[in-house]
Structure formats: structure tokens, C-alpha cells
């Protein structure tokens, strides 16, 4: 059987990390890169015999590629601190490691727990992500904060769910939106993109319609409505921040 490394990045995840580490205790190696947490995250990681490295946070993609570079084995399972590998997914991963399959990586569904229920619609499920990979043929790419695995080869599909517990409460969700939209707006600004009035007015509306109606968010009850509203707010916030950056840059140039 091929040996398996697990790579996780963390920052103040003391409420989640033990659950994540326990779910991957079948791995041969666990690598954690911590962004200088001020809580008990590092202490808990050491309790699970995870090899923990402290490093300032340079961005999601850079940090995850750094964690990947620290792993010893070619096959790596990448999860976040707020995720949990189910028994079914674990069984499928072990089957892959014991096979001669030529895929460069595998994707599997992620099921999110939000506002007291598992979300099965709203564009949040099945939310396939590539997380099991041959690091000799893969790396993290995408655009911060929305990272994704880039494969140099075929991608297999597993059926077991990766469980996701992203937000403690609405306040935590709003805080995450504020952080992520700042990063996203900055990326757009550096790419010389401009925010139009339609980006601020119509894009949020379309985001709501897509989540709530096209992606059947209404079947997720109140949680589905909140997801649609917060997605619209994310879009609105991102382009409003970009508009502000555009305006500030213009004023600076006119001095």
C-alpha cells in the first residue's frame, strides 16, 4: 500500500483541529503549517503527533503549497482544519492507496453543516473538491482566497463525503466574508479591473437568484435563504470595495 501524508494549514483553530486530526489518524504522516496562532491550536496538534511548522500567512495558495512541500510521501490528502473525513471516505482512500490506479488525484463531495443543518442544495452540495493527490503531478493554484488543486493527469471520483464545519455562527460568517472580499477586491484591483454600477447592483441580485432558485436553496429552509442573502452580500461587498479602491487610486493620481 502507498503511504499517505496529510497536509493542513491552521490559524486559531482550537475548536476544530482535534476533530479534523482524529479523522485522519489512519495516515502515515500529518503535516500542519500554523500561521502563528494565539490559541491552543499548536498544542493540540502536538497531542496528535502532527509535525507542526510555524509560518506567517502569505496567502492561501502559497501556504498550502508550502505545507505540500513539507510532506514526505507522494500521496497527500489535503484538508482544512474545519473538515472531517468520514469512515466511508476513509475506506475509499485506503482502497485507492492499495490500487494501481493511474489518476493524478481524486475529488469527492463536501457536505457543509450550517445553521444547525446539513446543506444539500444552494450550490453548496455536492461541492466536489480535489483533495487526494499525487504531489509529483499536482499543486495548489487558483486565485486567493479561492484556491484549488491543479492536476497534471486524470482525476478520479470518490463517493464518500468530506464534512465541513465552516462557521461557528452568523458573526463568524460575516467576519469571513469581510476578510475574503478584501482579498478578492485587492486581486481584482491589481489586475486593473474596474467596478461598474452593474457590478454593485445587478451582480448581487443575480447571485441571490442563482443560489435560492436555480440551485434550489429554498429546499434548505431558512439556512438556504441566509446562504442566498450572504452570497449576494459577498458579491456586493467585493465590488463595493473594488469601487472604493478605484476611486482612491483616481484621487491619488489627480493630486
C-alpha positions in Angstrom: 0.0 0.0 0.0 1.2 3.5 -0.8 2.0 5.7 2.2 -0.1 8.7 2.8 0.7 12.2 4.1 -1.9 14.7 5.3 -1.4 18.5 4.9 -3.3 21.0 6.9 -2.9 24.8 7.4 -4.2 26.4 10.6 -4.8 29.7 12.4 -6.6 29.8 15.7 -8.5 26.5 15.1 -8.5 25.1 18.6 -12.3 24.4 18.4 -11.9 22.4 15.2 -8.5 20.9 14.8 -8.8 17.9 17.2 -11.8 16.7 15.3 -10.0 17.0 11.9 -6.8 15.3 13.1 -8.8 12.4 14.7 -10.5 11.8 11.4 -7.1 11.3 9.6 -5.3 9.2 12.2 -5.0 6.4 9.6 -2.4 8.5 7.7 1.3 7.7 7.9 2.2 11.4 8.4 0.4 14.6 9.4 1.9 17.9 8.5 0.4 21.2 9.9 1.6 24.7 9.0 0.3 27.1 11.5 0.1 30.9 10.9 1.2 31.9 14.4 -2.0 31.0 16.2 -2.6 32.7 19.6 -4.8 29.9 20.9 -4.2 26.2 21.7 -4.1 25.1 18.1 -0.4 24.2 18.1 -0.6 22.5 21.5 -3.5 20.3 20.2 -1.6 19.4 17.0 1.3 18.2 19.0 -1.0 16.0 21.1 -1.9 14.2 17.9 1.8 13.8 16.9 1.4 16.1 14.0 4.6 17.7 12.7 3.8 21.4 13.1 5.7 24.3 11.5 5.1 27.9 12.3 5.0 30.4 9.4 3.4 33.8 8.8 0.5 33.6 6.5 1.4 34.7 2.9 -1.9 33.8 1.3 -3.9 30.6 1.0 -2.2 29.2 -2.1 1.3 29.9 -1.0 0.7 28.5 2.4 -0.9 25.3 1.1 1.9 24.7 -1.4 4.4 25.2 1.4 2.6 22.6 3.5 2.6 20.3 0.5 6.3 20.7 0.1 6.9 19.5 3.7 5.2 16.2 3.2 7.4 13.1 2.8 5.1 10.8 0.8 4.0 11.3 -2.8 0.3 10.7 -2.0 -1.2 13.6 0.1 -4.6 14.2 1.5 -5.2 18.0 1.9 -7.9 19.0 4.3 -8.8 22.2 6.2 -8.9 22.4 10.0 -12.7 22.7 9.9 -13.2 19.5 7.8 -13.7 15.8 8.8 -13.0 12.7 6.8 -16.0 10.2 7.1 -15.5 6.5 7.6 -16.8 5.9 4.0 -14.3 8.3 2.5 -11.5 6.9 4.6 -12.3 3.4 3.3 -12.3 4.7 -0.3 -9.0 6.5 0.2 -7.4 3.3 1.5 -8.7 1.4 -1.5 -7.0 3.9 -3.8 -3.7 3.7 -2.0 -3.8 -0.1 -2.3 -4.5 0.0 -6.1 -2.6 0.6 -9.2 -4.9 3.4 -10.5 -3.1 5.9 -12.7 -5.1 9.0 -11.7 -3.1 12.1 -10.5 -5.7 12.9 -8.0 -9.3 12.3 -6.7 -12.2 14.5 -6.0 -15.1 13.9 -3.6 -18.2 15.7 -2.3 -18.1 18.1 0.6 -21.2 18.4 2.8 -21.4 21.6 4.9 -23.1 22.0 8.3 -24.7 25.4 8.6 -27.2 27.0 11.0 -28.0 23.6 12.6 -28.5 21.5 9.5 -26.6 19.8 6.7 -26.9 21.7 3.4 -27.9 19.6 0.4 -28.6 22.3 -2.1 -27.9 26.1 -2.5 -24.9 25.3 -4.7 -23.1 24.0 -1.5 -23.6 20.3 -2.3 -22.1 18.1 -3.6 -19.3 20.8 -3.9 -16.7 18.4 -5.4 -13.1 19.2 -4.4 -9.8 17.5 -5.4 -8.1 16.8 -2.1 -6.3 13.4 -2.6 -3.4 13.8 -4.9 0.0 12.6 -6.2 2.1 15.7 -5.3 4.5 14.8 -8.2 1.7 15.7 -10.5 -0.3 18.3 -8.7 -0.1 21.7 -6.9 -2.3 24.3 -5.4 -3.4 27.1 -7.8 -6.4 29.4 -8.4 -6.8 32.9 -7.1 -6.7 33.8 -3.4 -8.8 33.2 -1.4 -10.3 30.6 -3.7 -7.6 28.0 -4.0 -7.9 24.8 -6.0 -5.8 21.8 -6.9 -4.3 21.8 -10.4 -3.6 18.3 -11.7 -1.2 17.1 -14.4 -3.2 14.0 -15.2 -6.5 12.3 -14.8 -8.9 12.8 -11.9 -10.8 10.1 -10.2 -14.1 10.4 -8.2 -14.8 9.1 -4.7 -18.3 9.0 -3.2 -17.7 9.5 0.5 -18.4 12.9 1.9 -15.9 15.3 3.4 -17.8 17.0 6.3 -17.3 20.8 6.6 -18.0 22.9 9.6 -17.0 26.4 8.3 -18.8 28.9 10.6 -19.4 29.0 14.4 -22.3 31.4 14.0 -23.5 34.3 11.8 -21.0 36.7 13.2 -18.2 34.3 12.2 -19.7 34.1 8.7 -19.8 37.9 8.4 -16.2 38.2 9.6 -15.1 35.6 7.0 -17.0 37.5 4.2 -15.3 40.7 5.2 -11.9 39.1 5.1 -12.4 37.2 1.8 -14.0 40.1 0.0 -11.0 42.3 0.9 -8.6 39.8 -0.6 -10.8 39.3 -3.7 -11.2 43.0 -4.3 -7.5 43.6 -3.9 -6.8 40.9 -6.5 -9.2 42.5 -9.0 -7.7 45.9 -8.4 -4.2 44.6 -9.0 -5.5 43.0 -12.2 -6.6 46.6 -13.2 -10.3 45.7 -13.1 -12.9 48.4 -12.5 -16.2 48.1 -10.7 -19.2 49.2 -12.7 -22.5 50.2 -11.4 -24.0 46.9 -12.7 -21.4 45.0 -10.7 -22.6 46.6 -7.5 -26.4 46.5 -8.3 -27.1 43.6 -10.6 -24.4 41.0 -9.7 -25.6 40.7 -6.1 -29.2 40.2 -7.3 -28.2 37.5 -9.8 -26.1 35.8 -7.0 -29.2 35.6 -4.9 -31.4 34.3 -7.7 -28.8 31.6 -8.6 -28.4 30.4 -5.0 -32.1 30.5 -3.9 -33.9 29.5 -7.1 -31.6 27.9 -9.7 -29.6 26.0 -7.1 -32.8 25.1 -5.1 -31.7 26.9 -2.0 -35.3 27.2 -0.9 -35.2 23.5 -0.2 -32.6 24.2 2.6 -35.2 26.2 4.6 -34.1 29.3 6.5 -30.5 28.3 6.1 -30.9 28.3 2.3 -32.4 31.8 2.4 -29.5 33.0 4.6 -27.0 31.4 2.2 -28.5 33.2 -0.8 -28.6 36.6 1.1 -25.0 36.3 2.3 -23.8 35.2 -1.1 -25.4 38.4 -2.6 -23.8 40.4 0.2 -20.4 38.8 -0.6 -20.7 39.9 -4.2 -21.9 43.4 -3.3 -19.1 43.8 -0.7 -16.4 42.7 -3.1 -17.3 45.1 -5.9 -18.1 48.0 -3.5 -14.5 47.6 -2.1 -13.1 47.5 -5.6 -15.0 50.6 -6.4 -13.5 52.3 -3.4 -10.1 51.2 -4.4 -10.6 52.6 -8.0 -11.8 55.9 -6.6 -8.9 56.2 -4.1 -6.4 55.4 -6.9 -8.0 58.0 -9.2 -7.9 60.7 -6.5 -4.3 59.9 -5.8 -3.4 60.2 -9.5 -5.1 63.6 -9.7 -3.1 65.1 -6.9 
